[in-house]
Amino acid sequence: MQRVINAYAEIDAYSQGRLATQPLPTGLTARNMGKNDLWIAATTHVTGGTLLTTDQDFAHLAEVYFPLDLLDAWQFR
């Protein structure tokens, strides 16, 4: 559990552009993530999974913390 908590804090700091060891790439702006999205991102990172999503909320984390697979929500209707 401690690994997920540490990942939560790191991803939050990264998203806000406050992670000294890994600044945001040029052109990316700092953003606040919702708490639930942070837990999802942290858990995906710690487990080594691929995050499946239908929106761009996690795009700034792709390939930095985990692979991201953006799904087209319309294909499931």
C-alpha positions, 0 to 999 in steps of 0.5 A, spaced: 500 500 500 505 504 501 508 504 494 501 506 491 501 512 496 508 514 494 506 513 487 500 517 488 504 523 491 509 523 485 504 523 480 500 529 483 507 533 484 508 531 476 502 533 474 502 540 477 509 541 475 512 540 481 517 534 481 524 536 481 527 530 478 522 530 472 519 536 469 513 536 465 515 536 457 515 542 453 509 545 451 505 541 457 502 545 462 501 543 470 494 541 471 490 538 478 488 531 477 482 529 481 483 524 487 480 518 484 484 519 477 490 519 482 488 513 485 487 510 478 494 512 475 498 510 482 495 503 482 496 502 474 503 505 475 505 500 481 502 494 478 505 495 471 499 495 468 496 499 461 491 504 463 485 503 458 480 510 458 475 513 453 478 520 455 484 525 455 485 526 462 491 521 463 494 523 456 500 527 460 502 521 464 502 516 458 509 513 457 512 516 463 508 512 468 504 507 464 502 505 457 495 508 455 490 505 451 485 511 449 479 507 447 473 510 442 467 510 447 462 510 440 465 503 438 461 500 445 454 503 443 
